[in-house]
């Protein structure tokens, strides 16, 4: 499955109204993919779904979602203003999920290896990360970036 997509800037309202493709690259409309997670209607059922929705949150400027889905002990140190500035100054150009380990509905821990591409200024950057996720009280959270082995 090719998960490389161009992801235009959009607001959640515009995305829902237009049934635009989800920024996460799933090929589904945002209203049936990451939109329900970003709006708080429901929580992501897997670590990969949470990672995809966090990418979509950057694209859609849902910075509060990024804080809310960060492991609770790290939330007080989350810099919303700096994250919002970085997200809005970047043009998000695509997400590619490379692998997952664990992170399914019955799991408590999982990892997702991904590449997120964005333009900042005139420079195209590929951010590659192995992310660790953990479930608490039935909800997945982003914990940290791990070193790849």
C-alpha positions as CSV (number, residue, x, y, z in Angstrom):
1,X,0.0,0.0,0.0
2,X,1.4,3.4,-1.0
3,X,1.0,5.8,1.9
4,X,2.8,8.7,0.3
5,X,0.4,11.6,-0.2
6,X,0.4,15.3,-0.6
7,X,-1.3,16.9,2.4
8,X,-2.5,20.4,1.9
9,X,-3.1,22.8,4.8
10,X,-6.7,22.6,6.1
11,X,-8.8,23.2,9.1
12,X,-10.9,20.5,10.7
13,X,-14.1,22.3,9.6
14,X,-13.0,22.5,6.0
15,X,-11.8,18.9,6.0
16,X,-15.1,17.6,7.4
17,X,-17.2,19.7,5.1
18,X,-15.3,18.7,2.0
19,X,-14.8,15.0,2.9
20,X,-11.2,15.6,1.9
21,X,-8.7,12.8,2.0
22,X,-7.2,12.3,5.5
23,X,-3.8,13.9,5.8
24,X,-2.4,10.7,7.3
25,X,-2.3,9.0,3.9
26,X,-4.8,6.2,4.6
27,X,-6.8,7.1,1.5
28,X,-10.0,7.4,3.6
29,X,-11.9,10.7,4.1
30,X,-10.8,12.6,7.2
31,X,-14.3,12.3,8.5
32,X,-14.1,8.5,8.8
33,X,-10.3,8.3,9.5
34,X,-8.5,10.7,11.9
35,X,-11.3,13.3,12.1
36,X,-13.3,11.5,14.9
37,X,-10.1,11.3,17.0
38,X,-9.1,14.9,16.4
39,X,-12.6,16.1,17.4
40,X,-12.7,14.0,20.5
41,X,-15.7,11.8,19.3
42,X,-13.7,8.7,20.0
43,X,-10.1,7.6,20.8
44,X,-7.6,5.9,18.5
45,X,-7.9,2.1,18.9
46,X,-4.3,1.3,18.0
47,X,-0.8,2.9,18.4
48,X,-0.6,3.3,14.6
49,X,-4.0,5.1,14.5
50,X,-2.8,7.4,17.2
51,X,0.4,8.2,15.4
52,X,-1.5,8.9,12.1
53,X,-3.9,11.1,14.0
54,X,-1.0,13.0,15.6
55,X,0.4,13.7,12.1
56,X,-3.0,14.9,11.0
57,X,-3.2,17.1,14.0
58,X,0.0,18.9,12.9
59,X,-1.5,19.3,9.4
60,X,-4.9,20.6,10.7
61,X,-3.4,22.7,13.5
62,X,-5.0,20.7,16.3
63,X,-2.2,21.5,18.8
64,X,-4.4,20.7,21.9
65,X,-4.8,17.2,20.5
66,X,-1.0,16.8,20.5
67,X,-0.9,17.7,24.1
68,X,-3.9,15.6,25.1
69,X,-2.4,12.5,23.5
70,X,1.1,13.0,25.0
71,X,1.9,10.6,27.9
72,X,0.3,12.4,31.0
73,X,3.5,13.0,32.9
74,X,5.0,14.9,29.9
75,X,1.9,17.1,29.3
76,X,2.9,19.9,31.8
77,X,6.1,20.5,29.8
78,X,4.5,20.6,26.4
79,X,5.1,24.0,24.7
80,X,1.9,24.7,22.8
81,X,3.0,28.0,21.4
82,X,6.2,26.7,20.0
83,X,4.5,23.6,18.6
84,X,1.8,25.7,17.0
85,X,4.4,28.0,15.4
86,X,6.4,25.1,14.0
87,X,3.3,23.3,12.7
88,X,1.9,26.4,11.0
89,X,5.3,27.4,9.5
90,X,5.7,23.9,8.0
91,X,4.0,22.6,4.9
92,X,3.2,18.9,5.5
93,X,3.8,16.8,2.4
94,X,3.3,13.2,3.4
95,X,3.4,10.4,5.9
96,X,4.8,6.9,5.4
97,X,4.4,4.1,8.0
98,X,7.4,1.8,7.7
99,X,6.6,-0.7,10.5
100,X,4.7,-1.4,13.7
101,X,5.3,-3.6,16.6
102,X,2.5,-4.3,19.2
103,X,0.2,-1.4,19.6
104,X,-3.0,-3.4,18.8
105,X,-6.3,-3.1,20.7
106,X,-5.3,-5.8,23.2
107,X,-1.8,-4.5,23.8
108,X,-0.5,-2.0,26.4
109,X,2.6,-1.0,24.5
110,X,3.6,-0.5,20.9
111,X,6.0,1.1,18.5
112,X,5.6,2.7,15.1
113,X,8.4,3.5,12.7
114,X,7.4,6.3,10.3
115,X,8.6,9.1,8.1
116,X,6.9,12.4,8.0
117,X,7.9,14.9,5.2
118,X,7.5,18.6,5.4
119,X,8.7,21.8,3.8
120,X,10.1,24.4,6.1
121,X,11.2,27.5,4.2
122,X,12.5,26.1,1.0
123,X,13.9,22.9,2.5
124,X,12.2,19.5,2.2
125,X,12.8,17.5,5.4
126,X,12.1,13.9,6.2
127,X,11.6,13.2,9.9
128,X,12.2,9.5,10.6
129,X,11.2,8.3,14.0
130,X,10.6,5.1,16.0
131,X,7.8,6.2,18.4
132,X,6.8,4.5,21.6
133,X,3.2,4.4,22.6
134,X,1.5,3.2,25.7
135,X,-2.1,2.6,26.7
136,X,-3.5,3.8,30.0
137,X,-7.2,3.5,31.0
138,X,-8.1,2.3,27.5
139,X,-6.5,5.2,25.7
140,X,-3.3,5.3,23.6
141,X,-0.6,8.0,24.3
142,X,2.6,9.0,22.6
143,X,5.5,8.4,25.1
144,X,8.8,9.1,23.3
145,X,11.0,8.7,20.4
146,X,13.3,5.7,20.6
147,X,16.6,5.0,18.9
148,X,16.3,2.6,16.0
149,X,18.2,-0.7,16.3
